[in-house]
């Protein structure tokens, strides 16, 4: 739902209009009429349901007493059922909103055979849903549910599971060839939505009994396994529609490993596992409903709602305009704006590629306008947007996932992330500044930029972010802090032309419902992979490989861990990349004696930078689409610009002081010398040192000096400073002909 934009009296020079506009994907439906009303209300209700549930509002209050039924749990909703509902709602909304294929400009008639085939499949899905409700009724009436009972097995296999499988499998395949209208519901996708409801209804019913304790045993009802198979297929299909094939292919490879592992040699060999046993467990907290969904159903969706409130009140546009006002006049100004704005927005929205599309549509054309090449403009935006995932306090939800996985308090993780994040963004700033200096760039003209005075008048728009940070460090729970920040976003909007009345609040919840689908599907899909790792024990065997490597060289083991984390993260959103890498790589590092926090930060950083690592770099590819550059060339350039991110994890591995582990003096010294080391590294990579181009010899020595400064020891710092001073004197004495100073 949209409404006309209000003109602000001071916005004559504002250039960030549209940053907060919702992006429309090529396979997203654009409903009209009653279909639009249904989907809009469902999306808003889905997001509002989470906000109310997380804050302890009772189910009777949420549903106005309509669900005041004895066998349904009262809120606070039981964790297991809440997560099942969370995933099911995203599946229903996702299938209604996103087509299996992209829409073309020319509409083609739907095949009658394909269209009419949806009706018997819908009957199968509805029959399966009805059986799930019937099971719930029987259990509520006191019937004992035994997975070994022949009558129950017959009902679950032939009257629930088989119709569900037929509806799900056939509708997934037929949706790929169905020519659909962008403005109307697609019959086969509607079948998939009903199938998702059937899976959720059955699992909530069965897991509401003692049957959850029987998962993975012969006493588990066969219906659990059959529902989990259908649920897994639905999750994989929705993930494919939203993020492409990369994550889906990885998940399928892991699923194949479950049943092929017994035939593989060496450390890949795993015990034989039947499909019934595996799938009876994969839809539990050992898999789909595990840590990834635990975080997406609480912290992630909460901050998506927060981001949606900022978007609805146009605060995101203010952030970008503020960045232009402050940094736009510097040389290469739009690039430096991209660092600030993309880092801030990326911290909140939790996706590198999504942030590139949101802010890059503005910053990339402006970077090209002031002289940056297409590859460089796209690469700068990609590197800056990726950095938002490592910027505290939110870290694109990464901090909350890490807290969930490790048990380390969130505040400790956020504090530990400060220096590494500073090093990353300082590095990008130096890389951008040196590139601008080499090319003799200037900043944007004052008349092209927002007025600083006008921006300062609206500095109060940062209040929601400040409230979030203060509340978290005052000891408030993440949910309470996020709720307060969301309320603050609504309050401060009343001092702007975009006041959040009831209509805008509804719009914010609708935006949040739409925004949440992708990350929820990704987290559920990552949960499948995590389930395979935990149920097959491959993570423990991988730890043994790292231990063997460490016997030869600890550095070699760390390098191998880095490569695995990057490979696992390629083509995957940040959240899923970290969740998978943390399951495979982090346990091995911990077995090597690496501290828990350091091991997970190491894995997290490389999972994040996989978004700018060739050959599969999602953030770089998204930026290339906007800049019109070659995707591979852009990813190589973004890898170069973000090179510090590949060094920083080794820095805090060898010097834990950079993670705030030490006294104040030691932390300050380590931070300052590391920043100087990053400066030298950027100078070497860009070939620009103290106002002039540097030759290969000077660049080589600067690399050595940078690594010495980064290592953190007093002696190495002194040697590094000495080498840097020597190169400074050499640069002054033998300045290349034609070098410029600026």
N, C-alpha and C positions, 0 to 999 in steps of 0.2 A: 504494500500500500504506500502511496506516495502523496505528497502534498506540495503546494507551491512554495518555492523558496522565498524567505523573507529577506529583504535587503537591509543590511546593517549600515548605519550612517557613516561608519569609518572604513567601509570595505572597498573603497575605490581602488586601492592597490593590492587587495588580497588576491592571491594567485593559486590558492590551494582548493578552490571549489571543486567538489567532486571526489575528494579523497575519501570521504565517508560514504559515498554511494556504494550500494551493494553490487558486486560483480555478478553478471549473468553468464553462466556456463553454457556451452554449445548444446548440451543435452538436457538443459533444464526447461521444464514446461512453464509456459506463461499463460496461466489460466485466466479465464474471464467468467463473469456471471456467477452462478451459484457454486461452480467448482472452485473459483477463486476464494469465495467466502469460506467454504469448507476447509480448504487447505490452510488458509490464513489463520482461521480460528484454531485449528488443530496445532499448528506450529506455535502460536502464542500460548495456548494452553499447556503444551508440552514443556516449554521453558518455564512458565509460571508454576507448574506442578513441581518442578525441581526446586525452585526458589522457596516455595512454601514448605515442601517436605524437608529440605535441608535445615530449615529454621524451626522444625518441630510442630508445624501446624497439623492438626489431626485430619485423618482421612474423611471423617464425617463433615468437617468444616469445608474441606476442599471440594467435596462432591455434594454439599448441601444435604447430607444425610441419605443420598441415594444408595450408597454402598455400606450402609450400617447393617452388615450381615455377620452373623455369629462366627462363621469359620474364616472370615477374612481378618487379617491382622490389623490392629489399630496402629496408627502412627505414634511414635516414630516407627516408620515402616521397617519390618525386618530386613536386614541388610541384603540377604539373598534375593528376596522378592523385589526389593527396590532395584537391584542391578538388572534382574531379568526384565522388569518393566522399562528400565532405562534403555536397554538394547532394543527391546521390542518396539518401543515408540519411535526410535530412530529408524528402524527398518521400515515401519509402516510409512512414516513421513518421507523417507528417502525414496521408496518405490513409487509413491504418489507424485513426487516432485521431479525425479530424474529418470530420463528415458534410458533404455539399454544402448541406444546409438544416438549420434548427433543429429540434429534437425537440419535439413537442407532448405535452401531458399524456395525450391519448388516442392510442393506437397504432392505425393503420389497416392493413388487410391490403395486402401488396405485390401489385402487378399481376403475374400469372403471365407475361404476355408480356414485361414489362420484366425480370422475374427471370430467365427462361430465356434472354433475349438476351445475358446476361452470359457464358454458356458458350462460344458461338462466338467472342466477343470475347476471352475469356481464351485460347482456342486461338490466336488471331492474335498476342496479346502473347507467349505462350510460344514460338510459332514464331519470332517476331522475336528473342526472347532467345536461342533456340537457334542462329539464324543468326549472331548476334554472337559467341557462343562458338565456332562453326565458323570464323568469320573469324580469331579469335584463334589457333585451332589451326593454321590454314594459315600465318599469319604466323610462328608459333613454329617451323613446319617449314621456314621459309626461303623461302616464296613471296614474290616481289616484288609490291608492291601499288601499282598505277598507276591513277590516277583516269581515265585515257583508255582503259583496257582495256575492250573491249565486254563480255567475259564478266563481269568484275567489276561493271561498271555494271548489267548485267542482274540479277545476284544482289542488289546493294544496293538497286535500285529495287523489284523485284517480289517478292523473297523476304525482304527486311529492312524497307525503308522503307514500302512500301504496307501490309503487315499492321500495322506499328507505328502508322501514321496512322489506320487504320480502328479499331484498338483504343482509341487515345487519344481521338480525336474523338468517336466514338460513346459511349464510357463517360463522358466528361465531360458530354455532353448528357443521357444517360439517368440519370446520378446525380442530376440536378436534379429529376427526377420520380419517382424510386424511393422508395417508402415503406419506411423502414428500421427495423430494431430497434436500439435503443440498446445492447443487450447483446451483439450478434453482429456478426461481420464482414459488410460489405456487398459483394456480388459485384462490382459495378462499380468500387468503390473498390479492391478487390483487383486488378482488371485494371489500374488506373492505377498501383498499386504495382509490378506486374510490368513495365509499360511503362517506368517510371522506371529499373528495373534494366537493361532492354534498352538504353536510351539510354546509361547509364553504362558498361555493358560494352563497347558498340561504341566509344564515344569513348576509353576507356582503351586499348582495343586499337589503334585507329588512331593516336591521339596518342602511343602508345608507339613508333611507327615514325617515319620521316622525314616523314610526311604533314602534321605540324603546320606545316611550313615552306611548304606549298602552299596553305594556307587563303587564300581570297580570289582564287585564280587558277583558270584552266580545268583545272589538273592536280589540283585537290582532288577526292577521291572524292565522288560525289553523296550517298553515305550520310551524310557529315558534315552536309550541309545538311538532309537528311531527319530525322536524329536531333535536330538542333538545333531544327527546327520543332516536333517532338513535345515536346522538353524545354522549350521556351518556353511551349507551351500548358499543360504540367503545372505549371510555375512560376506562371503567371498564375492558374490555377484554385486552386492551394493558397493563394496570396496572397489571393484573393477570399474563400476560406473562413475565413481567419484574421484579416484586417484590413478586409474590406469592399471596396467597388468603387473607392474613390478612387484608390489607387495603380494598380490594374489599368487603369482608364480612362486615366490619364495615360500608362501604358506603351503601351496600344493606340494612343493618339493619336501617340506618338512612332514606333511601328512603322508606322503609316499614313503618317507624314511621309517615311519612307525611300523609299516608292514614289510618293508624290504630290508630293514636293519639287521634282521637275523641272518641274512644271506651275505652281508658285507664283511670285509676283512678288517683286522686291526682294531683300532680304537673306535671305529664306526659301528662295530658289531653290537647289536642290542638284543635283549630277550624277545622271544615271540610274544606278540600281544594280539588278542582277538579284537575284531572290530567292536563287538558288544562291550567289552571291558573298556577299551579306549574311549569310545564315545559316551559311555556312561559317566566318565570322569572329565572329559574335555569341557563340558558345559557346567563346570563347578568352579570353585575358587582356585583349582589347580590349573585352570585354563582361561576360558572366555570370561568368566566372572571373577577372575583374579585381580592382581594389582593394577593392570592397565584399565580395566573397567571400573575398579574401585576409585581410581583417580578421575576418570572421565565423568563418572556419575556424581562427583562431588566438586572437587576443585576446578576441573577444567570447565564444566558447564557453568559453574558459578562465575568464572572470569570471562567466559563468553558472554554471559548476560551483562556483566560489567562493561565489556567492550561494546556491546550493542547499545547500552545506555549512553556511552560516550559518543557513539556513532549517531544515534538518533538526535542527540543534542548538539551535534556538529563540533564537539570538542576536538576530535581528531583533526579537523581542518585547522583549528586554532594551533595545535601543536606544530603542524607543518608551516603555517604562516609565521609563527614565532621563530622557527628555525631559519626561515628565509630572512626575516628582519634582522636577526643577530648575525648570521654567517653569509648572507647573500653577497655582500660587497667584497669579501675576501677573494683572492685569486682562485679560480675554479669554484666559485661560490655554490652553484647548484650541487656539486659533488659533496661538499662539506655539509650542505643542508641534508642531503640524502643520508649521510652518516648519522646525524642527530635524529632526524625525523623517523627514518626507517628503523633505527635502533629502538627508539621509544615505542613506536607502533608495533614492531615485531615482538617486543617484550610482552605486550598485552595479548596480541591475537594468536600467538602460538604456532604460526606456520610460516616458514621462510618463503615458499612460493606464493602463498596468498598475500603476504606483505609486499612482495615485489610487484604484484599486479595492482595492489591498492595505491601505494605511494610512487611506484616506478612510472606509472602512467603520467605523472606530473614531472618527476625529477629527471627521468631519462631524456625526454625531448629538450629540456632546458640545459642539461649537460652537453648534449650535442650542439646546442645553439652557441654555447660559449667556447666550443672548440674541441671537446673530447671526441675521439673516434667512437664509432658505434659499439665496437667490442668493449672498449674501456667504459663507456657510459653504462652499458648493461651490467658489466662485471662489478662496478662500484656499487650499484644498487643491490645486486645479488649478495655481495659480501656484507654490506651494511645490514640488509634484512636478515641474513643468517645470523649475524651477531646479536640481533635482538633476542635470540633464543638462549643466549648465555648471560643476558643482562639482568642482574637482580633488581627488584625483589621478586618479580614474577617468573622470569626466565622462560616465557612461553609455556608455562605449566611444568617445565622440567624439574624445577625445585620441588614441586609437590609430589611428582612421581618418585623422585629420588628419596624423599622423606618417607614415602609409603614403602618403598622397596628395602631401604636400609634401616629404618627405625631411628635415624638421626633427626633431631628436632629441625623443623623448617628454618627457624631463625639462624641456627648454626650453619646450615647450607647456604642461605642467602648472604651471610657475612663472609663466608669463605669464598664466595664467587666474586667479590668486589674487585680484588686486584687482577685476577685473570681477565675479567671483562674490561677493565681499564686498559690493560695491555693490548687487548684485541682492537679496541676502538682507537686507541692512540696509534697503533700500527697502521690501521686503515687511513687515519688522518694524515700521517706522514707520507704514506704511499700516494695519496691523492694530491697532497700539497707539492710533493717533489715532481709529480707528473705535470702539474700545472706550471710549476716553475720551469721545467725543461722546455715546455711548449710556449712559454711567454704569455700565458693566459692572464686575463684580468677578470675582475668580478662583475656582477651585474650592476647596472646603473641604479642610482638611488630612486629614480622615478619609476623603476620597474618593480620595486620591492615594497612590501608592507611597511608602514611607518612603525618604528620602534616604540614611539610614545603610545600609539594606539594599541599595540600588543601588550605593553606594560599595564595599561588600564584594565586589561582582561586577564591579568596574571592569576586572578582567583580561580580560573579554570583548571589550574593545576591542583586545586584543593582535593578533588577526589583521589588523586594519586598520593598526595601527602597523607591524607587520612588513612589510606590503605597501609602505607609504610609504617606510620606511627602506631596504628592499631595492632599490627603484627608484632612490632617490637615492644609493645606494652603488655604482650602476653595474651591478647585476644585470640580465639581460635581463628583459623583461616576462613571458615564459613562466616563467622560473625564479622570479621574485618572486611571480607568481600561484600557482605550485605550492606555494611555501613558505607563503604566506598560507592556502591551502586546507588544508594539513597542520596549520597552527597552529589553524585552526578546529576540526579534529577533536580536537586535543590539549586545548584549553581546555574542550571540552565535557565532559571527564572530571571537571571540578570543578563540574559542574552535575548536576541530575537527568536530563538528556537526554544521557547518555553515548553517544558514537558508536562502537558496536560494529560488527561486520561487517554486521549487518542494517541499521543506520542508514546506514552508508556506502553500501550497495547502494541504500537509499531515496534518498540524496542524488544518486547518479548517475542514478537513475530520474527524479527531479524535474528535474535538469538536462537530461535528454533531452527531457522534455516542454516545459520552458521555452524551449529553444533553437529549436524548430521555427519559431515565428513570426518571430524575428529573422533566421533563415537564409533563409526564404522571401522576406522583405522585402529583404534584401541581394541575393539573386539577381535579384529583380524590378527592383530599382534598377540592377543591373548591365546589364539589358536596355536601360534608358534611357540609361545611360552609354555603352553600345555604340553606340546610335543617334547620340548626340552626337559621339562620336569618329570614327565611320565616315562621317558625312555632313558633318562640318566646320561644323555650325551654331553650335558654341560660339565658333569664331573669328569668324564673321560677327556674332554677338551682341557680341563685343568691339568691333567696329568701330562698332556703334550707340552703345555707351557712350562711345567716343572722340569721336564726333560730338556727343553731349550735353555732354561735358565741355568742348568748345570753347566752348559757351555758358555753362555753369556747372558746376563740379565738384560742388557741393552737389546740384544737380539730378541729376547722374549717379549720385551715391551714393544719393539718394532712390529713383531708378528701380531701382537694384540691390537696395535693400531690399525694394521691392514685389515684384520678381520672385522673390527668395529666399523671401518669405512665401507667395506664390501657389504656387510649386513645392512648398512644404512642407505646404500645407493638406491635411489628411486623411491625411497620411503619418506613419509613425513617424519619430522623430528621425534615426536612422541613415540611412534612405533619403532623408529630406529634405535632409540635409547632403550626401550623396554626389551627388545630382542637382544641387543648387544650386552645389556646388563645381565641377562640370563646366561649368555654363552661365555663372555669374556671376563666379566668382573669376578666371578668365583675363582677363576684361575689366577688372576692377579692377587687376590687376597691370599690364596694358597702360597704365593711367592713371598708373602710377608708384607705386601703393600697395605698400608692402612685402609680401612673400609672407605672412608670419605675420599681419599686420594684415588683409590681404584675406580670408584664410581664417577668421579669428576673426569678422570682420564678417559673412560669409556664414553661419557656423555659428550665431551668436547668433540671427539672424533665422529660420533654419531651425528652431531650437529653439522660439522663441516663437510659431511658427505654430500650435503646439498650444493656445495660449490666445487666438488672434486670430480674431474673428468674420469671416465667418459659419461657417466650418468649423473647429472647434476641438476636436480629439479629447479632450484632457485635460479641458476644460470640460464636454463632453458626458458623459463618464464620471462626473464629479463631480455633474452635474445628475441623473443616474440614481440616485445614492445619496441626494442631498439632497431629491429630489422637486420640484426647481425647474424653471423654464423653461430649456431648453438655451441658447437665444439670449441670454436675460437673464443667465445665468451666465457665458457667454463674454464678454459686454460688461463685466461686473463684474470678471472675471479679467484682462481687458485693462487695465482701470483699475488694478487692484492691481499688476500686473506692468509698469506704464508705464515704470519705470526701465530695463527690458530693451530698450526701444525707443530709449532715449537713450544707454545705455552704449556701443554700438558706434560711435556718432558721437563719443563722448568719446575713445575710444582711437584713432579715425581722426585726429582733430585733435591728440591729445596721446598719443604712443606711450609716454610715461613710464608710463602706466597699465598697459602690458604689460611692465613691468619693464625697459624700454629706457632706461637712464640710471643716474646715480650714486645712491647710497643716499639722500642728502638730497633729491634731486629726486623720487625715487620716493615717499618718505614724505610730502613736501609735497603732491604731486599726489594721493596717496591720501587724506590727511586732508581736504584742501579739497573733493575730490570727494564724500566721505562727508557733509560739511556741506552741499554742494550738493544731494545726494539728500535730506537731511533737509528742506531748504527746499522742494524739489519735492513731497515727500510732504505737507508742510504745506499747500501751495497746492492740491493735488489734493483733499485731504480737508477743506480749509477749517477746519483746527484748528492754532492757532499759540500756543505758550507758554501752554497751559492754558486757552484760550478759543477760541470760534468766531471765524473771521476773515471780514471782509466781502470783497466782490468786488475792491475797490481794493487791499487788502492782499494778497490772493491773487495778483492780477496782478503786483504788484511783486515778490512772492516768486518767481514764475516767472522773471522777469528776473534776479533775484539768483541763483537756482539755476543758470541757464544760464551766467552769468558765472563762478560758482564752478567749474562743471564744465569750462569751456573750458581751464583750466590755466595761464593766464598770470598773472604776479605782479600786474600792474596790474588785470586783470579780477577777480582774487581780492580785492584791496583794495576795489574798487568794490562787489563783491558783498557783502562783509562790511559795508561802510558802509550799503548798502540794507537788509540784514537787521537791523542795529542800529536803523536809523530805523523800520522796521516794528515792531520789538519795543517801542520807546518809544511809537509811535503806538497799538499794541495796549494798552499799559498806560494810556495817557492817555484813550483813547476805547473802553474795554472795553464790548462790547454788553451790554444789559440781559439778565439771566437767564443769562449765561454762567457756566459752572461751572469750577472748577479741580480737577483730580485728577491 
